[in-house]
């Protein structure tokens, strides 16, 4: 079956033909917003607003919901850490031992005290033993969900900054983490430089 082509009218571009899949991707990426274009194809009596068509309206709505989530997440982030603070003790909770070792070496070289844990249980022991100023927390741990540790950290040490590090960063997970007190969300894979930049951004005097 041949893919549908849309006739697009947008500003100075009076007439342009593109495939249905590309048009949907433009809407999903926010390249085309409500009120910016008119469309026409066979079966239509004339030019129409794409946001009013059932087959396209959901893509506009999806992009707009995503923008609202980003705004909400930014506001929550500002509320969690209103200003930079002095950071001395950093805890990394991640089941990848090699990653913990590499990050620990890189962060320690900058003068910070670093502890690592590979499970939820080890992480809670470290937190109770020496309240950290900053935590890098993986969501997928061998003995449970990191979100549960996040809630515990907020109860035990509300001034601790928690950054989520995860390869499973869906919008729903990001929003859940922010609602439960996470400051930021760092997608895997990342570099040592990415982590050090995040620390400098948060550390008062750096």
MIZAKE-438576 format. One record per residue: residue number from 0; residue in one letter; x, y, z of N, C-alpha, C in turn. Coordinates in steps of 0.001 Angstrom, whole numbers, plus 500000, padded with zeros to 6 digits. Layout:
<pts>
PT  NUM  a  X  Y  Z  X  Y  Z  X  Y  Z
...
</pts>
This chain:
<pts>
PT  0  x  500844  498794  500000  500000  500000  500000  500873  501248  500000
PT  1  x  500595  502150  499092  501389  503360  498977  501095  504319  500129
PT  2  x  502150  504925  500674  501980  505827  501808  501308  507126  501378
PT  3  x  500480  507656  502272  499755  508903  502000  500732  510072  501906
PT  4  x  500461  510969  500974  501219  512211  500874  500309  513372  501240
PT  5  x  500876  514311  502010  500133  515511  502408  500629  516716  501621
PT  6  x  499701  517567  501225  500068  518865  500658  500119  519846  501827
PT  7  x  501260  520490  502000  501484  521354  503169  501589  522810  502751
PT  8  x  500888  523673  503449  501008  525112  503241  501459  525720  504563
PT  9  x  502631  526349  504532  503202  526892  505778  503952  528186  505481
PT  10  x  503407  529296  505895  504066  530586  505699  504416  530832  504244
PT  11  x  505698  531112  504008  506160  531396  502658  506150  530147  501783
PT  12  x  506193  528972  502416  506147  527731  501654  504689  527434  501310
PT  13  x  504250  527975  500217  502839  527883  499845  502425  526435  499582
PT  14  x  503311  525643  499007  502921  524291  498636  504125  523355  498761
PT  15  x  503921  522266  499517  504989  521284  499651  504360  519930  499918
PT  16  x  504872  518888  499317  504324  517545  499476  505296  516701  500299
PT  17  x  504815  516091  501383  505658  515194  502173  504856  513949  502543
PT  18  x  505576  512892  502865  504936  511650  503256  504345  511743  504660
PT  19  x  503337  510916  504904  502609  510896  506182  503555  510651  507363
PT  20  x  504485  509696  507227  505385  509345  508335  506291  510520  508709
PT  21  x  506777  511241  507693  507643  512384  507982  506850  513515  508629
PT  22  x  505644  513723  508171  504811  514781  508750  504523  514485  510223
PT  23  x  504223  513218  510544  503978  512836  511935  505228  513049  512778
PT  24  x  506393  512705  512225  507631  512871  512987  507918  514346  513257
PT  25  x  507591  515229  512308  507772  516667  512512  506870  517174  513635
PT  26  x  505642  516690  513660  504713  517099  514725  505209  516587  516070
PT  27  x  505624  515312  516112  506089  514694  517353  507327  515382  517906
PT  28  x  508150  515943  517010  509379  516617  517438  509159  518102  517717
PT  29  x  507941  518593  517503  507659  519995  517766  508086  520932  516654
PT  30  x  508442  520380  515488  508840  521232  514372  507635  521913  513737
PT  31  x  506468  521317  513925  505213  521912  513464  504268  521983  514646
PT  32  x  503778  523180  514960  502894  523375  516108  501509  523815  515631
PT  33  x  500593  523861  516573  499230  524291  516246  499231  525675  515601
PT  34  x  498401  525840  514585  498239  527139  513954  499312  527516  512963
PT  35  x  500289  526621  512723  501400  526980  511840  501213  526490  510403
PT  36  x  500383  525491  510200  500266  524917  508857  498817  524653  508482
PT  37  x  498619  524453  507194  497352  523961  506656  497701  522764  505776
PT  38  x  496806  521771  505724  497090  520584  504930  495922  520257  504002
PT  39  x  496270  519522  502958  495254  519075  502007  495726  517783  501367
PT  40  x  494804  516882  501104  495107  515669  500356  493816  515188  499695
PT  41  x  493913  514179  498900  492736  513669  498200  491666  513259  499207
PT  42  x  490437  513595  498916  489339  513296  499831  488912  514498  500641
PT  43  x  489771  515525  500681  489427  516759  501390  488776  517732  500407
PT  44  x  487892  518558  500912  487257  519557  500058  488082  520825  499959
PT  45  x  489107  520927  500798  489956  522114  500788  491026  522006  501864
PT  46  x  491684  523123  502147  492750  523144  503142  492154  523011  504542
PT  47  x  492855  522251  505420  492389  522010  506787  493520  522240  507786
PT  48  x  493162  522502  509040  494164  522589  510111  494521  521171  510560
PT  49  x  495798  520792  510533  496163  519409  510866  495823  519026  512300
PT  50  x  495868  519995  513227  495575  519683  514632  494112  519331  514864
PT  51  x  493267  519609  513878  491843  519305  514011  491469  517958  513392
PT  52  x  492438  517300  512759  492177  516008  512120  492465  514878  513108
PT  53  x  491540  513943  513295  491720  512848  514262  493006  512065  514066
PT  54  x  493416  511862  512819  494610  511058  512562  495907  511789  512910
PT  55  x  495841  513099  513147  497034  513884  513475  496959  514552  514848
PT  56  x  495759  514750  515362  495576  515497  516618  496354  514885  517770
PT  57  x  496407  513555  517840  497075  512896  518966  498564  513209  519006
PT  58  x  499181  513452  517846  500612  513754  517804  500888  515156  518353
PT  59  x  499994  516102  518066  500114  517431  518668  499952  517340  520179
PT  60  x  498951  516582  520617  498674  516457  522058  499838  515806  522788
PT  61  x  500443  514794  522173  501565  514092  522792  502750  515028  523002
PT  62  x  503055  515838  521979  504186  516758  522084  503909  517819  523147
PT  63  x  502692  518335  523194  502334  519363  524175  502393  518825  525602
PT  64  x  501965  517575  525793  502055  516964  527122  503507  516805  527548
PT  65  x  504355  516458  526589  505780  516312  526874  506380  517635  527324
PT  66  x  505995  518736  526664  506515  520054  527054  506043  520446  528449
PT  67  x  504790  520131  528772  504270  520425  530109  505023  519640  531161
PT  68  x  505344  518386  530852  506106  517572  531796  507491  518160  532040
PT  69  x  508126  518631  530968  509461  519214  531106  509415  520469  531964
PT  70  x  508395  521298  531767  508244  522515  532577  508028  522149  534043
PT  71  x  507174  521158  534267  506882  520708  535628  508134  520161  536290
PT  72  x  508927  519376  535533  510145  518790  536071  511162  519877  536414
PT  73  x  511260  520905  535580  512186  522006  535843  511802  522746  537118
PT  74  x  510498  522955  537308  510028  523627  538526  510323  522797  539765
PT  75  x  510088  521477  539680  510369  520601  540812  511856  520570  541112
PT  76  x  512685  520589  540065  514129  520577  540245  514587  521825  540986
PT  77  x  514025  522969  540648  514392  524220  541322  513991  524185  542794
PT  78  x  512898  523505  543100  512435  523416  544480  513298  522471  545306
PT  79  x  513833  521407  544673  514642  520447  545407  515972  521051  545826
PT  80  x  516644  521738  544911  517929  522357  545219  517878  523825  544811
PT  81  x  517467  524716  545720  517331  526119  545369  518662  526826  545163
PT  82  x  519741  526280  545725  521030  526935  545561  522158  525914  545694
PT  83  x  523348  526310  545302  524500  525420  545383  524903  525227  546845
PT  84  x  525548  524116  547149  525928  523821  548522  527331  523217  548553
PT  85  x  527901  523158  549745  529218  522557  549920  529078  521036  549867
PT  86  x  529795  520425  548952  529739  518978  548790  531080  518359  549158
PT  87  x  531059  517418  550110  532271  516703  550513  532132  515201  550272
PT  88  x  531006  514631  550741  530802  513188  550667  529835  512825  549534
PT  89  x  530268  511925  548673  529463  511504  547521  529295  509985  547558
PT  90  x  528084  509530  547322  527785  508094  547298  527280  507700  545906
PT  91  x  527830  506619  545367  527389  506077  544083  526729  504728  544344
PT  92  x  525469  504584  543955  524753  503316  544122  524399  502790  542733
PT  93  x  525124  501760  542304  524930  501200  540965  525415  499759  540971
PT  94  x  524707  498888  540280  525093  497472  540300  526281  497167  539393
PT  95  x  526698  498123  538557  527860  497916  537692  529127  498277  538463
PT  96  x  529859  497266  538912  531035  497492  539750  532126  498261  539018
PT  97  x  532329  497952  537733  533352  498666  536965  533019  500147  536848
PT  98  x  531741  500454  536638  531313  501849  536541  531556  502568  537863
PT  99  x  531207  501913  538969  531431  502517  540288  532921  502805  540516
PT  100  x  533767  501871  540121  535214  502038  540305  535745  503203  539479
PT  101  x  535331  503284  538217  535802  504357  537347  535352  505724  537854
PT  102  x  534084  505824  538226  533563  507095  538728  534213  507467  540047
PT  103  x  534386  506468  540915  535008  506727  542212  536411  507296  542042
PT  104  x  537199  506704  541146  538564  507185  540906  538557  508611  540359
PT  105  x  537653  508870  539395  537603  510200  538770  537160  511265  539766
PT  106  x  536173  510948  540593  535649  511932  541551  536621  512137  542710
PT  107  x  537221  511034  543197  538186  511139  544295  539382  512000  543898
PT  108  x  539774  511910  542622  540916  512694  542140  540663  514193  542226
PT  109  x  539395  514577  542346  539033  515996  542461  538888  516434  543917
PT  110  x  539230  515543  544859  539250  515929  546260  538012  515575  547062
PT  111  x  537092  514827  546482  535876  514438  547199  536064  513076  547868
PT  112  x  535332  512851  548934  535297  511534  549557  534166  510743  548903
PT  113  x  534494  509564  548356  533522  508796  547588  533333  507401  548187
PT  114  x  532070  506996  548333  531718  505634  548722  530865  505035  547617
PT  115  x  530930  503718  547482  530134  503049  546439  529340  501889  547038
PT  116  x  528226  501576  546403  527387  500441  546793  526793  499844  545530
PT  117  x  526611  498520  545532  526109  497837  544335  524697  497289  544495
PT  118  x  524121  497451  545693  522760  496980  545934  522011  498006  546784
PT  119  x  520698  497843  546869  519900  498706  547750  520365  498586  549188
PT  120  x  520582  497340  549646  520978  497121  551036  522294  497811  551356
PT  121  x  523293  497633  550475  524593  498281  550697  524441  499796  550689
PT  122  x  523589  500285  549799  523371  501722  549724  522795  502281  551020
PT  123  x  521819  501597  551590  521211  502062  552839  522201  502029  553986
PT  124  x  523084  501020  554004  524123  500950  555046  525037  502166  554949
PT  125  x  525450  502499  553721  526335  503655  553513  525662  504960  553926
PT  126  x  524395  505087  553594  523657  506317  553903  523534  506514  555415
PT  127  x  523226  505439  556130  523062  505532  557592  524399  505730  558300
PT  128  x  525462  505196  557712  526787  505302  558315  527363  506709  558179
PT  129  x  527199  507299  557020  527806  508613  556748  526900  509367  555780
PT  130  x  526042  510221  556296  525068  510920  555458  525776  511650  554313
PT  131  x  525499  511277  553062  526183  511903  551921  525583  513263  551568
PT  132  x  526408  514085  550944  525925  515372  550436  525291  515207  549060
PT  133  x  525788  514209  548318  525342  513989  546945  525318  512496  546659
PT  134  x  524250  512028  546020  524118  510610  545673  523842  510479  544178
PT  135  x  524555  509552  543540  524236  509144  542170  523599  507761  542275
PT  136  x  522343  507664  541902  521547  506474  542176  520997  505839  540904
PT  137  x  521322  504556  540713  520755  503794  539599  519367  503301  540008
PT  138  x  518443  503262  539055  517089  502817  539368  516950  501301  539358
PT  139  x  517758  500618  538546  517634  499169  538433  518752  498497  539212
PT  140  x  518406  497978  540395  519376  497329  541265  518986  495864  541453
PT  141  x  519958  494994  541764  519661  493561  541845  518662  493177  542928
PT  142  x  518554  493990  543981  517624  493653  545065  516447  494625  545158
PT  143  x  516128  495310  544052  514934  496144  544068  515072  497438  543287
PT  144  x  514027  498218  543329  513931  499475  542596  514605  500604  543371
PT  145  x  515456  501363  542673  516147  502477  543317  515213  503572  543795
PT  146  x  514006  503647  543226  513045  504660  543658  512754  504536  545150
PT  147  x  512744  503301  545661  512488  503092  547082  513612  503657  547948
PT  148  x  514853  503558  547471  515970  504161  548198  515847  505675  548173
PT  149  x  515407  506202  547048  515231  507647  546931  514297  508163  548021
PT  150  x  513196  507473  548224  512250  507885  549265  512897  507818  550639
PT  151  x  513695  506783  550880  514367  506640  552174  515403  507739  552394
PT  152  x  516125  508081  551328  517126  509153  551433  516459  510474  551797
PT  153  x  515325  510756  551177  514625  512010  551463  514161  512069  552920
PT  154  x  513833  510904  553492  513409  510876  554899  514596  511031  555849
PT  155  x  515690  510305  555554  516834  510282  556456  517697  511542  556361
PT  156  x  517881  512030  555162  518745  513204  554969  518149  514091  553876
PT  157  x  517145  514877  554219  516426  515697  553230  517293  516709  552488
PT  158  x  518471  517047  553034  519333  518018  552369  520255  517367  551335
PT  159  x  520279  516060  551290  521120  515350  550317  520566  515521  548904
PT  160  x  521447  515801  547968  521065  515938  546555  521152  514563  545897
PT  161  x  520101  514155  545218  520079  512849  544557  519933  513028  543052
PT  162  x  520894  512475  542319  520824  512444  540858  520602  511008  540422
PT  163  x  519577  510769  539624  519304  509444  539098  520193  509184  537889
PT  164  x  520810  507996  537840  521561  507580  536656  520929  506275  536177
PT  165  x  520466  506251  534939  519728  505072  534484  519719  504955  532968
PT  166  x  519642  503710  532508  519479  503448  531079  518013  503268  530725
PT  167  x  517144  503438  531722  515706  503226  531524  514952  504513  531841
PT  168  x  515339  505590  531150  514804  506909  531460  513557  507298  530711
PT  169  x  512470  506577  530907  511213  506970  530282  510689  508228  530950
PT  170  x  509789  508929  530277  509237  510155  530842  508496  509887  532148
PT  171  x  507793  508758  532224  507063  508424  533446  508020  508205  534610
PT  172  x  509154  507525  534345  510134  507281  535404  510799  508575  535846
PT  173  x  511073  509434  534895  511664  510733  535232  510725  511528  536131
PT  174  x  509465  511572  535744  508496  512339  536516  508319  511754  537914
PT  175  x  508285  510430  538001  508153  509780  539309  509341  510106  540209
PT  176  x  510546  510054  539631  511751  510354  540401  511751  511801  540889
PT  177  x  511356  512729  540035  511326  514135  540418  510283  514391  541502
PT  178  x  509146  513738  541394  508098  513897  542395  508545  513394  543764
PT  179  x  509440  512394  543758  509904  511822  545015  511194  512464  545518
PT  180  x  511611  513543  544860  512706  514335  545413  514034  514277  544704
PT  181  x  514120  513642  543537  515384  513633  542797  515650  515015  542208
PT  182  x  516921  515383  542143  517281  516679  541561  517372  516604  540047
PT  183  x  517990  515530  539543  518179  515420  538103  518201  513973  537649
PT  184  x  518242  513782  536350  518194  512459  535741  519275  512409  534670
PT  185  x  520256  511517  534831  521351  511401  533886  521218  510085  533137
PT  186  x  521070  510152  531819  520877  508953  531013  522197  508238  530759
PT  187  x  522154  506907  530873  523283  506082  530458  523164  505824  528962
PT  188  x  524288  505739  528256  525653  505871  528756  526050  507343  528937
PT  189  x  526934  507588  529891  527460  508924  530109  528965  508813  530333
PT  190  x  529648  509933  530401  531099  509939  530594  531444  510449  531981
PT  191  x  532676  510235  532387  533155  510774  533663  533007  512292  533662
PT  192  x  533276  512890  532503  533170  514341  532380  531750  514821  532669
PT  193  x  530738  514054  532228  529339  514423  532484  529065  514481  533984
PT  194  x  529588  513508  534717  529378  513449  536164  530113  514578  536862
PT  195  x  531344  514830  536472  532129  515899  537099  531507  517273  536844
PT  196  x  530957  517461  535659  530278  518728  535356  529064  518903  536257
PT  197  x  528311  517818  536490  527133  517889  537351  527546  518249  538785
PT  198  x  528651  517677  539247  529128  517976  540605  529545  519439  540715
PT  199  x  530293  519921  539729  530737  521323  539756  529552  522274  539743
PT  200  x  528517  521913  539016  527324  522765  538925  526638  522897  540280
PT  201  x  526752  521852  541095  526067  521841  542381  526929  522311  543551
PT  202  x  528240  522169  543409  529149  522419  544523  529449  523911  544688
PT  203  x  529124  524427  545830  529418  525826  546156  530920  526040  546205
PT  204  x  531390  527047  545489  532805  527374  545526  533608  526711  544422
PT  205  x  532986  525801  543663  533714  525141  542569  533467  525867  541250
</pts>
